[in-house]
């Protein structure tokens, strides 16, 4: 995590605003992730704080699997992914 994640970031705890800036999300999205229990946070003196390790884990758990990357590559080349609706429509046209 880079030091430009937020003005208050010094290797310690992050505010929801710092997390939002670092991830390119809205503050509301970060607060919702915390409320859903997806992103662990601590309440210290009525302020929410996120440990950098918890932010890294939260991001790592949401990395898309390889098949989604294959789908994006197929879209860019114009080929249909086997089993997709486009592939089935292409098969119907060829029959």
Beta strands, then each sheet from edge to edge (+ up, - down):
strand 1: 42-44
strand 2: 47-49
sheet 1: 1+ 2-
end
